[in-house]
Amino acid sequence: MKKILLILVISIVLTVSVWADSTKPITQTQVSVTVTSSASDIITENLAGQDIFIQNNDATGIVYLNFSGDATVSSTMLTLDPGDTVSITKTTNVVSAIGSIGSNANVVVILGR
């Protein structure tokens, strides 16, 4: 009987702790970034993982993103045309960005934890 009671208590504790964590509010941070024709990191590494949302708000500039090194103006990069967005969940990666030649693209970044 004691074993059954112990198992029941452990099950309840685990269920409550999982439920409590899944309902925990997410903190979101929004920043504006100017992406130039030089590659730079617009999101730093976060080993705990984070959700990211990136939007190119520029009228003409294209933004190139790289999640595994320095971004380059290339079709091999993730490309955000004017008005495009990308949303990535639970990533730990640094995000590097570069704008199309001569542009200073206005980009919005939202991070969630």
Phi, psi and omega in degrees: 000320180296323179295318179296316179297317179298315178297319179297315180296315179298318179299318180295315180299314179296318179297314180295319182292321177293316180296318181296320181291323183287340179261004180295133180298149178263130176272130179241141179235132179244133176224151173259138183229139171259119180263124183255188180277013172244132181296137176209156178280122178261345175222131180271164178297141176222100185296340177282345182088145179206157174267138180231148176226127180234131179231131175273107181266005182283149181283332185227335186284141175262141179246131178250130183242146175224130182260004183218029179158192180287135178288148175227159176281093188203151177289352177278353179267162169288124187251131174246107174287168179308129179087347180287156178226160171219142179229126181234136180252146174049050177258152176250356189289151165287145175242120177260143181224149174216146179263161177299157186310127176079002182261157170233075187293136176271121186234141174252134177238129174240127180247136178237139178234000000 
